[in-house]
Amino acid sequence: MDYLTVAMAKGRTAERAMKFLEKSDVHFSEFTDESRKLVIYDDKQKIKLIFVKAVDVPVYVEKGAADVGIVGKDVMMEDPRDVYELLDLGIGRCKLAVAGYPDTPIENIPFLTVASKYPLVAKEFFDKKGIRTEMIKLNGSIELAPLIGMSDVIVDIVETGTTLKENGLVVLQEMADVSARLIVNKASYATKTEDIQQFIKDMKEGLGVRS
Amino acid sequence: MYSEILGNEHEKHEKIIGTLGKRFTTYGYKRIKTSAFEQYDLYSNVRTSINQNEMIKVIDYTGEVLVLRPDVTIPLTQQLVQLNDNLPEEMRYYYVQEVFRQTFQENERIGKTQAGVEFYCKSSPASDAETIMLACHALRDVGFTDVKIEIGYAGFFNELIADSDITAEQTAELKTLIQAKNVVEIGPFLQRLSIDPSIKEVLEQLPLLYGAPEVVFERLQNLQVSESAQDAIKYLQRTCDIVELYGLKKHIVIDLGLINHMGYYSGIIFQGYVENFGKPVLMGGRYDALSEEFGMKLPAIGFACEIESLVKASSTREKKERYSIDVTVIYEESRIKYAIDITNELRERDYRVISKPMKDAEHQTDSLYTIQLTEQQNNLVDQEEMKEFIDFKQLLDLIASKKGVPEWII
């Protein structure tokens, strides 16, 4: 039996995606919150879910290790891959933004030091403004960088803004809307067209969108 | 960086090359080789997808810059143009050679073995369909069962935006969105561009123009497109019809969102996928404009595949040895269906076969047998005599009686 392999990161987005599928009668009863399994199958043995790190989802899909992936647009922007991007799941909504101390200038200045998990996106953004940048790639606690004077501003995803506020920072400029996307391997789309279209349909029904 | 092909892998590698070579031969292709070194200028003057910094440069003793063969199509076409005089109307060549591209990933080989065919012929749905059939046939021979060929039309996107006033940057972004079938963002993006609304509608539909030919062509009927785009669609449709005559219906998918991945492609483009492999294993298309860059019209279609990818994707399936002999099938236009049937059947039996319409067949092809299909009768001709046959069984018997029964008919 050939499975449809779906890659996603563990967490809220994965749980909501599974809820959507349940509405279309696709159940993962094997899955529990405490489970540490990295591979689970749906009850009808048609879908194989693999849990990987979010930034790796596009890699798995591009290489064909997974047929389908669910991943935030932010990841796709930082690391564009040769895959199809077929659906906006509308979950995990947030914004990619420039943040820093209030009144930090980010226009008409020659140079900025920027800390970010998304150095490529950030660099391109400031390049377009004609500002030269020094990029500091960080993997977490980005907000710390301006606090200790390591960078002028940060580029990060902002959901509620609570972390920024508690650290005395504000959004200086919004860059893009981010939400979870459904991506598909190009070869799989050709060889497993029906299975994938069915999966997308199930997802859409969960979302309450009719195609 | 290099990774080694060890023992078993290497054997598989050679076996696949053998299989492909044999299949190409049954379609009348002759093997050629091109030089390992090419002029750097050759590549800087031609529109290609090969990046300048991907090429491996070498400086010879006169100080001239050469590159290690980055591809075969371009130098072959240039050479043929230089020969110029008395080129036959049709030429079929295949190659199995290493091509060299600098990779920027560790552990990726710089040299990869490419096997491909180049069919220099006038642009026609029949020749394009035959080339697609060969691609599919070759992949099946290697042992893949779930072969899918995605067919698109290179000029289609460019036709659509030809009269629109958008910047190169916007065009590039639009291409990226269409290639990713990004239905989510393409609508909002188009809103911001000054393009005719009817064209916008087509562009927005482009990612969805994917699937079985009948589905795609039906959807296209509801869309308004320019006359030249209309011609492209007709050509594509005719090609698909013939591909279906070859019995490939379940192996083909139309994808009008498939955009020119090589600078010089102009008409039909296609790529082949096989089960459980995440990348295309084969790519090809028509490149009528390439020869014009060298100052001559020499239309052609071709494809290439990377042996290393096929090795990775392939199952170990043994292929037994077979015999082969040469046949040319010449038919009157009305007999095309029967000609294709016979050609298919003979090729299935590993004969090397060429088929063409009678009007294009003034010059006899150099083959052991010729089959003539006219309105009135079917003939098998060889150096000695001409014999009539009624059906395929009788034809096989005739050939067998001439050569003796070969071991493969049992």
Interface residues (C-beta under 8 A of the other chain):
Chain A: E62 K63 G64 A65 P80 D82 V83 Y84 E85 L86 L87 D88 R181 N185 K186 A187 S188 A190 T191 T193
Chain B: D146 K148 E150 T176 Q179 A180 K181 N182 V183 V184 E185 G211 V253 Y273 V274 E275 N276 F277 G278 K279 P280
